[in-house]
Amino acid sequence: MVIPAHNEEALLPACLRAVLTTTGPSLRVIVVANGCTDATVSAANAERALARERGHELVVVEIECAGKVRALNIGDTYCRGCSVVYLDADTVLLPGSLASVHAVLSAPGPRLTAPVPVLVRPLLRLTRAYAAIWSQLPGVANDVVGAGCYAANPAGRRRWGTFPDVVADDLFVRTRFDPTERVVAPEGGFLLVMPEGRDLVTVLRRWRWGNRQLAAGGQRSAVRRWQRGPRHFGMTGPRTWFHWPGFLLVSATVQLSLKGLPQARTPPWGRALRLREEVLADHDEKTLRVDVVVVTHESRAHIDGCLSSLRSHWAQLTVTVVDNSSRDGTPHVVSITHPEADLVRNETNTGFARAVNQAAAKGTGSYILLVNPDSSLDSGAIDELLALALRFPNAGLYGGRATDTSGRLHPQSCLARPSLRQSLAFGLGFSALPWPSRLNPDSLGGWKRDDIRTVPVLTGGLLLVDRVLWQRLDGFDERYVLYGEDADLSMRAAELGCRPMFTPRARYRHVGGASSSPGQRQILTLRGIVTLYNQYLPAWQAPIARGALLLGIGARSIAERALFSKRDACHRARTTAWTSRGTWINGWRAGDDLDSAVVEAV
């Protein structure tokens, strides 16, 4: 694997850790630090211990002259004549990528392959419009794109000698192979961050410049196939018509910026700009360590499945189970089936927030992972969260995609900020309708939770938290005894400049409310929501929001009484909440405990 790096001390460690910890073939990783004026070389050398631990070889080469092409050619001289992967230093490979690439390259005959680029949703609307069309262009969809990572087997590598002095090295390599010889790796992927604003124009100018250089060198037909755009593109994606104006505006800006430039020399503006991030936490551990916290209460039926699903190829997991006074034998199940877990038994039900703070204080790992006892993680879910954390350290909080036991989407894994609009949507019944999604803030515009993006609030069913951020926020606010503490944590993190991130690739199945009755759960949830309204809404909005909640609960209570008899208590949770409205309308107060709250709910 050849990794050219120029002043990449911030992102190179994430790139290397994703490579060295992933499963797959034995690697010789060659980092070519070219013309670096920062600590790129030191950052690369710091990962030698991890490489030895995982059975890989790390070679760090430093050259004085900057230039990606020169770095690629020098890196090739250290290769052993086997399959070779070319990886940009700011690219993070997702779990399973290298194993999938290796499987493709093992086929007879020349092969060029690359993992699928997994686009991180841009923040700016114009950039999102461009990315939505770009990702569906014929040269991008269902073909080897490059754009950060590509690989060739020995027969394929013999298709070219040294890299020519062109900007578009990936497109040059692509032109050496027929379409039947280019195979997209079926598993894994790599995080593709589309630059924003002026940086996007700068990067696209480089891409177009590389196309011009190849066309001038006799590859005009191949470049034309790659550049097919609106005239050759069918609007096959959802709502693509909405994105075309932004795509054409960006394309026209780039094309106009190229007017008058010479046809065949290296562009004067240097390397492409990338997203610059201030590293939130500097983790010195050679092996990633994650402290997993599971809080149980009457969770005997689900705890074994939850703990058995906690697996990671990337990190060392330390599991702590805090049992809040279970009487169904949950601690016995944990101690018998998972003796490696650290079991803490509380004599009383202290609530979720206090139990998590209790367990988190004992750990020393780089990250804290919160998992509900009735959640079961899919294979690779933890590693997908870690890949996101390595690439975006400033996000601080990372969550995954929840489904119920039948596989249907559970949209409550991420939500909108508590607001008056949210309360009115519930009170007027908009949140219960499949449409219009714009009137229900928690639907986040009808989003299907199917792409990587920043979100306002992540919930605690599966939540990875950077320990530095956790300590800076002093953990959960223990005033939120149960429900609402995760939303409060997300909003306090946002006040520090963090942007919680969601990935649909970290999947888990969540039963939901397995340790309490529907009526109790509804009352405790409402109590947490009211506390959030009292804390985060302006003083004049909080009473209106509480009134809208009462209106919504009252209307749903009338509907439940008409549809279900008293014997169907499990279907009358809103009726229970309405008759017990005095227990939740004021929210959580200082000194409240969960046992007394449950008694009030009953």
Number of C-alpha atoms within 10 A of each C-alpha: 21 25 26 27 28 24 18 24 20 19 24 26 22 23 23 26 21 22 25 25 22 22 17 17 13 11 18 19 23 24 28 28 29 23 18 19 13 13 13 25 23 11 17 24 14 15 20 18 15 20 21 12 13 15 15 18 17 22 16 16 17 15 14 10 13 18 19 24 18 18 25 23 17 18 23 18 11 15 15 10 13 12 19 23 21 21 24 21 26 25 23 27 31 27 29 21 22 25 16 21 29 20 13 22 24 13 10 9 11 20 23 29 28 30 29 26 23 18 18 20 18 20 14 11 14 17 20 19 22 22 20 22 23 15 16 18 19 17 18 18 14 14 18 26 22 24 19 20 24 23 27 25 24 17 16 22 19 13 13 11 9 13 17 15 16 22 24 22 18 20 21 21 19 23 16 18 15 11 12 9 16 22 18 21 25 16 15 21 24 21 21 18 17 20 21 20 14 9 15 19 20 19 19 18 22 23 18 18 23 25 24 21 23 25 17 12 12 10 16 15 12 17 22 13 12 18 16 13 17 13 6 11 12 12 14 9 11 8 10 15 12 12 18 16 14 19 20 16 14 18 16 11 13 20 14 10 13 14 8 7 10 11 13 15 14 15 16 7 10 11 15 15 15 15 12 9 13 9 15 15 14 9 16 10 12 14 19 18 19 26 25 25 26 26 23 26 23 20 23 22 16 19 26 19 15 20 23 12 17 18 17 19 14 24 20 14 21 18 21 21 24 22 24 22 18 19 11 13 14 21 24 12 16 20 14 10 13 16 10 12 17 16 19 16 15 13 10 13 20 20 20 25 21 20 24 23 17 15 22 23 10 10 19 13 22 20 27 26 27 21 23 23 28 24 25 26 23 15 16 21 24 29 23 25 27 26 21 24 21 18 24 23 22 21 25 26 32 28 32 28 26 27 18 15 15 8 11 10 15 19 17 18 21 27 17 18 21 24 18 19 16 20 27 23 22 23 23 14 17 18 22 11 11 10 11 12 16 14 20 24 22 23 20 18 13 15 11 13 21 11 16 19 17 21 18 19 28 29 22 23 27 27 22 26 24 24 24 17 20 19 12 11 14 11 20 23 16 21 19 28 27 22 21 26 23 20 24 24 23 21 20 14 21 17 10 13 12 20 23 25 26 29 21 19 22 22 22 26 23 25 19 16 13 17 18 14 13 19 22 21 21 20 26 25 17 25 26 25 26 23 26 22 24 19 13 15 16 12 11 8 16 21 16 15 25 24 16 21 23 20 19 21 24 19 17 19 20 14 14 19 15 9 11 13 11 10 8 12 15 12 17 22 21 24 22 21 25 23 13 17 19 12 19 23 19 15 21 26 12 9 8 14 19 17 13 11 19 15 9 14 21 12
